[in-house]
Amino acid sequence: MKTLSLVEASPTASNQHELNGVAGLKSVFGKEEFRGPALFMYDEGIIVATANITWYDSREAHPVRSEHRLYFQSNPVMDAAKAGDEVTVTRSADGSIQVDISPC
């Protein structure tokens, strides 16, 4: 779980569509790149969407430094998200990914 920062939540603050790779996300994805669909839910299902995500190391070419990020496609759930909202990302036993946004 992590708290959304302004640049992660607001398209007017950043066009990156990425979450910083905090320890909780690393425990879900590890260090290997992941690409695939994810189910996004806002406020326990008030808004639901499916969008592709990519987990990657933006510093992969750097010899000693890594910086993981979770890229997401634009979707109605992330459009509704605001700075301060809580994000929980889970991976089920079948490998499916769910991104839950809880408003603050």
Secondary structure as a PSIPRED ss2 file (coil, helix, strand):
# PSIPRED VFORMAT (PSIPRED V4.0)

   1 M C   1.000  0.000  0.000
   2 K E   0.000  0.000  1.000
   3 T E   0.000  0.000  1.000
   4 L C   1.000  0.000  0.000
   5 S C   1.000  0.000  0.000
   6 L H   0.000  1.000  0.000
   7 V H   0.000  1.000  0.000
   8 E H   0.000  1.000  0.000
   9 A H   0.000  1.000  0.000
  10 S C   1.000  0.000  0.000
  11 P C   1.000  0.000  0.000
  12 T C   1.000  0.000  0.000
  13 A C   1.000  0.000  0.000
  14 S C   1.000  0.000  0.000
  15 N C   1.000  0.000  0.000
  16 Q C   1.000  0.000  0.000
  17 H C   1.000  0.000  0.000
  18 E E   0.000  0.000  1.000
  19 L E   0.000  0.000  1.000
  20 N E   0.000  0.000  1.000
  21 G C   1.000  0.000  0.000
  22 V C   1.000  0.000  0.000
  23 A H   0.000  1.000  0.000
  24 G H   0.000  1.000  0.000
  25 L H   0.000  1.000  0.000
  26 K H   0.000  1.000  0.000
  27 S H   0.000  1.000  0.000
  28 V H   0.000  1.000  0.000
  29 F H   0.000  1.000  0.000
  30 G C   1.000  0.000  0.000
  31 K C   1.000  0.000  0.000
  32 E C   1.000  0.000  0.000
  33 E C   1.000  0.000  0.000
  34 F E   0.000  0.000  1.000
  35 R E   0.000  0.000  1.000
  36 G E   0.000  0.000  1.000
  37 P E   0.000  0.000  1.000
  38 A E   0.000  0.000  1.000
  39 L E   0.000  0.000  1.000
  40 F E   0.000  0.000  1.000
  41 M E   0.000  0.000  1.000
  42 Y E   0.000  0.000  1.000
  43 D C   1.000  0.000  0.000
  44 E C   1.000  0.000  0.000
  45 G C   1.000  0.000  0.000
  46 I C   1.000  0.000  0.000
  47 I E   0.000  0.000  1.000
  48 V E   0.000  0.000  1.000
  49 A E   0.000  0.000  1.000
  50 T E   0.000  0.000  1.000
  51 A E   0.000  0.000  1.000
  52 N E   0.000  0.000  1.000
  53 I E   0.000  0.000  1.000
  54 T E   0.000  0.000  1.000
  55 W E   0.000  0.000  1.000
  56 Y E   0.000  0.000  1.000
  57 D E   0.000  0.000  1.000
  58 S C   1.000  0.000  0.000
  59 R C   1.000  0.000  0.000
  60 E C   1.000  0.000  0.000
  61 A C   1.000  0.000  0.000
  62 H C   1.000  0.000  0.000
  63 P C   1.000  0.000  0.000
  64 V C   1.000  0.000  0.000
  65 R C   1.000  0.000  0.000
  66 S C   1.000  0.000  0.000
  67 E C   1.000  0.000  0.000
  68 H E   0.000  0.000  1.000
  69 R E   0.000  0.000  1.000
  70 L E   0.000  0.000  1.000
  71 Y E   0.000  0.000  1.000
  72 F E   0.000  0.000  1.000
  73 Q C   1.000  0.000  0.000
  74 S C   1.000  0.000  0.000
  75 N C   1.000  0.000  0.000
  76 P H   0.000  1.000  0.000
  77 V H   0.000  1.000  0.000
  78 M H   0.000  1.000  0.000
  79 D H   0.000  1.000  0.000
  80 A H   0.000  1.000  0.000
  81 A C   1.000  0.000  0.000
  82 K C   1.000  0.000  0.000
  83 A C   1.000  0.000  0.000
  84 G C   1.000  0.000  0.000
  85 D C   1.000  0.000  0.000
  86 E E   0.000  0.000  1.000
  87 V E   0.000  0.000  1.000
  88 T E   0.000  0.000  1.000
  89 V E   0.000  0.000  1.000
  90 T E   0.000  0.000  1.000
  91 R E   0.000  0.000  1.000
  92 S C   1.000  0.000  0.000
  93 A C   1.000  0.000  0.000
  94 D C   1.000  0.000  0.000
  95 G C   1.000  0.000  0.000
  96 S C   1.000  0.000  0.000
  97 I E   0.000  0.000  1.000
  98 Q E   0.000  0.000  1.000
  99 V E   0.000  0.000  1.000
 100 D E   0.000  0.000  1.000
 101 I E   0.000  0.000  1.000
 102 S E   0.000  0.000  1.000
 103 P C   1.000  0.000  0.000
 104 C C   1.000  0.000  0.000
